[in-house]
Amino acid sequence: MRLFAAVLPPQDVASELASVIDGLKKLPGAEELRWTGVPGWHFTLAFYGEVDDDVIPELSSRLTRAAARTAPFQLAVSGGGQFGHGRALWAGAAGEVPALRLLADRAEAAARKAGVEMGEHRRYKAHLTVARSRSEVDVRPYVSGLDGFTSRTWTVGELALVRSNLPVSGVAGEQPRYEVVDRWALGGAG
């Protein structure tokens, strides 16, 4: 299974962001981007890639502990940025971002301890991808459009393990489908 750990924004927060994204889609050149939809919006904590079925129980056990050791925290979707000269346009995070970063570190450590090959550790950058491009695109107008946006603040209360089902139809613009495999409440046990 192709898996990752994530924090999912609540539906009303996603709807707030969707209103802003609808406006960005009307800007000149927006058709050059492949826009992700609300069902695909998440803050990836750790990307695991293909995980063997026999590893999933140990990974789940370790994610359970990671969640229990992390106190619930406040977060909002806020601002935006880009990676790779416009290859990825994203909305950022505001609020208790250090707590989100700690949860990301714990989700990565859980995978390593479970035997998932994680590759080189990278400093976590909280982001929710809203569009991608196969080539370089000047996304500065879109980043500017996100600059003034901040959603309502919510309490992050769970860690999700999500399965990514990549498109197989070959239809242009088809998006991956995401399926929550498991969820663990944040517990604040230290």
C-alpha positions as CSV (number, residue, x, y, z in Angstrom):
1,M,0.0,0.0,0.0
2,R,1.2,3.5,-0.8
3,L,0.8,5.3,2.6
4,F,1.5,8.6,4.4
5,A,0.7,10.1,7.8
6,A,-1.3,13.3,7.7
7,V,-3.3,16.0,9.5
8,L,-6.6,16.6,7.8
9,P,-8.3,20.0,7.9
10,P,-12.0,19.9,9.0
11,Q,-14.6,20.3,6.2
12,D,-15.4,23.9,7.1
13,V,-11.8,25.0,6.9
14,A,-11.4,23.2,3.6
15,S,-14.5,25.0,2.3
16,E,-12.9,28.4,3.4
17,L,-9.8,27.5,1.4
18,A,-11.9,26.2,-1.6
19,S,-13.5,29.7,-1.9
20,V,-10.0,31.3,-2.2
21,I,-8.9,28.6,-4.7
22,D,-12.0,29.2,-6.8
23,G,-10.9,32.8,-7.2
24,L,-7.3,31.8,-8.1
25,K,-8.6,29.4,-10.8
26,K,-10.0,32.5,-12.6
27,L,-6.6,34.2,-12.9
28,P,-4.8,34.2,-16.3
29,G,-2.8,31.0,-16.8
30,A,-4.6,29.0,-14.2
31,E,-5.2,26.2,-16.7
32,E,-1.5,25.5,-16.7
33,L,-1.9,24.1,-13.2
34,R,-3.4,20.8,-12.1
35,W,-5.5,21.9,-9.2
36,T,-6.1,19.4,-6.3
37,G,-9.6,19.1,-5.0
38,V,-10.9,19.4,-1.4
39,P,-10.8,15.5,-0.9
40,G,-7.0,15.6,-1.5
41,W,-6.1,18.4,0.9
42,H,-4.0,17.4,3.8
43,F,-0.8,18.3,5.7
44,T,1.5,15.4,5.0
45,L,3.5,14.6,8.1
46,A,5.6,11.7,6.7
47,F,5.4,10.0,3.3
48,Y,6.0,6.3,3.5
49,G,5.6,5.2,-0.1
50,E,4.9,1.5,-0.7
51,V,4.6,-0.3,2.6
52,D,4.4,-4.1,2.8
53,D,1.2,-5.4,4.4
54,D,3.2,-7.3,7.0
55,V,4.8,-4.0,8.2
56,I,1.5,-2.1,8.7
57,P,0.6,-3.6,12.1
58,E,4.0,-2.5,13.6
59,L,3.7,0.9,11.9
60,S,0.2,1.3,13.3
61,S,1.3,0.4,16.8
62,R,4.1,3.0,16.6
63,L,1.8,5.7,15.2
64,T,-0.7,5.0,18.0
65,R,2.1,5.8,20.5
66,A,3.2,8.9,18.6
67,A,-0.3,10.2,18.7
68,A,-0.7,9.4,22.4
69,R,2.5,11.3,23.2
70,T,1.3,14.4,21.3
71,A,-1.0,16.9,22.8
72,P,-3.8,18.4,20.7
73,F,-2.8,21.7,19.2
74,Q,-4.2,24.7,17.4
75,L,-3.7,25.1,13.6
76,A,-5.0,27.3,10.8
77,V,-4.4,27.2,7.0
78,S,-2.6,30.4,6.2
79,G,-0.7,32.0,3.4
80,G,1.0,30.1,0.6
81,G,4.1,29.4,-1.3
82,Q,5.7,27.2,-3.9
83,F,8.2,24.4,-4.4
84,G,10.3,23.8,-7.6
85,H,9.7,27.0,-9.5
86,G,6.0,26.6,-9.6
87,R,5.8,22.9,-9.8
88,A,3.8,22.8,-6.5
89,L,1.6,25.6,-5.2
90,W,0.7,25.2,-1.5
91,A,-1.2,26.8,1.4
92,G,0.7,27.1,4.6
93,A,0.0,26.7,8.3
94,A,-0.3,29.1,11.2
95,G,-0.7,28.5,14.9
96,E,1.1,25.9,16.8
97,V,3.3,24.9,13.8
98,P,6.1,23.6,16.1
99,A,3.6,21.0,17.5
100,L,2.8,20.0,13.9
101,R,6.5,19.7,13.2
102,L,7.0,17.5,16.3
103,L,4.1,15.3,15.2
104,A,5.8,15.0,11.8
105,D,9.1,14.0,13.4
106,R,7.3,11.4,15.5
107,A,5.4,10.0,12.4
108,E,8.7,9.7,10.6
109,A,10.5,8.1,13.6
110,A,7.6,5.6,14.0
111,A,8.1,4.5,10.4
112,R,11.8,4.1,10.7
113,K,11.4,2.0,13.9
114,A,8.8,-0.1,12.1
115,G,11.3,-0.8,9.3
116,V,9.9,1.5,6.7
117,E,12.7,2.8,4.4
118,M,12.4,6.6,4.8
119,G,15.5,7.9,3.0
120,E,17.2,11.0,4.1
121,H,15.6,13.1,6.8
122,R,14.4,16.6,5.6
123,R,13.4,19.5,7.7
124,Y,9.6,19.5,7.8
125,K,7.8,22.3,5.9
126,A,4.1,22.5,6.8
127,H,2.1,22.7,3.6
128,L,-1.1,21.7,1.9
129,T,-0.7,21.2,-1.9
130,V,-3.4,23.0,-3.9
131,A,-1.9,22.7,-7.4
132,R,0.9,21.1,-9.4
133,S,2.6,21.5,-12.7
134,R,4.8,19.3,-14.8
135,S,6.8,22.3,-15.9
136,E,8.0,25.6,-14.3
137,V,5.1,28.0,-14.0
138,D,5.1,31.6,-12.6
139,V,2.9,31.1,-9.6
140,R,3.6,34.4,-8.0
141,P,0.0,35.7,-8.6
142,Y,-1.4,32.6,-6.9
143,V,1.0,32.9,-4.0
144,S,-0.1,36.5,-3.6
145,G,-3.7,35.5,-3.7
146,L,-3.0,33.1,-0.8
147,D,-1.0,35.6,1.2
148,G,-3.9,37.3,2.9
149,F,-5.8,34.1,3.6
150,T,-6.1,32.6,7.1
151,S,-8.8,30.1,7.9
152,R,-10.4,29.7,11.2
153,T,-8.3,28.0,13.8
154,W,-9.2,24.5,14.8
155,T,-7.9,22.0,17.3
156,V,-5.9,19.2,15.7
157,G,-7.1,16.2,17.6
158,E,-5.9,13.2,15.5
159,L,-3.2,11.7,13.3
160,A,-4.4,9.9,10.2
161,L,-2.8,7.1,8.1
162,V,-3.8,7.7,4.5
163,R,-3.6,5.4,1.5
164,S,-2.8,7.1,-1.8
165,N,-4.4,5.5,-4.8
166,L,-2.7,6.8,-7.9
167,P,-4.6,7.4,-11.1
168,V,-4.7,4.5,-13.5
169,S,-7.2,5.6,-16.1
170,G,-4.7,7.7,-18.1
171,V,-7.3,10.5,-18.2
172,A,-5.6,13.9,-18.2
173,G,-6.2,15.7,-14.9
174,E,-7.3,12.7,-13.0
175,Q,-6.3,13.1,-9.3
176,P,-5.1,10.5,-6.8
177,R,-7.7,9.2,-4.5
178,Y,-7.1,9.2,-0.8
179,E,-8.5,6.8,1.7
180,V,-8.0,7.1,5.5
181,V,-6.9,3.7,6.7
182,D,-6.7,4.5,10.4
183,R,-6.9,7.4,12.8
184,W,-5.5,7.9,16.3
185,A,-6.6,10.6,18.8
186,L,-3.9,12.9,20.0
187,G,-3.5,12.3,23.7
188,G,-1.0,14.6,25.2
189,A,0.8,12.1,27.3
190,G,4.1,14.0,26.9
